[in-house]
Amino acid sequence: MAADKVLVHLNQIFCPNDTGSPLRGKQMDEAVILNDGYIAIKDGNILAVGEGEVPGELISSSTEVIDLAGCVATPGLIDSHTHLVHGGSRENEFSMKLNGVPYIEILKAGGGILSSVTSTRNASFDELVEKSKKHMDTMLIHGVTTVEGKSGYGLEWETEKKQMLVAKKLNEVHPMDVVSTFMGAHAVPSQYKENPETFIDILINEMIPKVAEENLADFCDIFCEEGVFSVEESRRILTAAREHGLKLKMHADEIESIGGAELAGELATHSAEHLMAASDEGIRAMAEAGVIANLLPGTTFSLMKTSYAPARKMMDNNLALALSSDFNPGSCPTENLQLIMQLGCLAMRMTPVEVFNAVTINAAHCLDVADRVGSLKEGKQADITVFEAPNLDYLLYHFGVNQVKQVYKKGELVMEDRRVLY
């Protein structure tokens, strides 16, 4: 069968081992790397991947042949944890951070998440669509083809719904795929500070049922943290979400070790995020339950902390890891997943193969979309990121710059030379 287009003469092609399950422990440092490779695309899907000369049956007079000598190709990058849709920005808190004011103190003073809540409530639907599209264009320019987007800057139904409807609209109008997560339990609104139980009842009995009924999100997430939602409160909210058919994620043990990782293991959540303060018991509980640890080193870097998640210990305990940006207006305002990948190496001592597995096949499993993206397996979507680099190691050794040359989404060229083409 002849291809519609074939990418040829690639220096290297990174091919994750697509086993049908997340890669765990030592598996994370394993992949097939093809030299002088080609990728054949047909009807928006991967037709064939190989080394050396392209088989004659893959090329006809109508096949577009694209010479990418000197480049590296990988599956399209997947950013599996972002707070994509939000109003405003929070540079006014930057000096407070630099002066050592803890994040939880900024939150208690009405800043942090609560500041973004006000901006998001005040923004119109169209304003949020246009603002989020710009963020997505920047992500695309840096090689991302699939992104997760959380609500959580409404903390009341109308704005939470608005955020999730914006995510749906973005999924329709932008080449990137958007996976939506409901995170109404991102903080306790100021009017419920003295009576958080009332807000928890609203989440469980009003918001979550509406999210499920109106099919607004695939996942439910919660900020399980000291001073936000306790382990017991998180258990109740997540259990209610599961009963309504939502898949589970949780921000766990980001700042304090309060048992969030243990709860993720108990509930067998799809993933647990952050985990900088996760206990040894929590790590083991997640591994036993098959929870994916989604690590966000950009947040540690942005908050000027040294407490990066213990990636090596986690892999030694046979955990599956993903890496993502945590793009948000406060604790990690960057759309650059390549920088996050470089922090995975330089701050958490992950190898290049582990890092690329974490942002491709494992990130796809993190979002439950590995049936169609995350690898270069025949039949999957032809989501491909092409880097202007001689080899995989160079991409993470040469840090702080954008090395993406092209991005293909479902076989179509949607970004080239730092310009979006859709």
Disulfide bonds with the S-S distance in Angstrom:
none
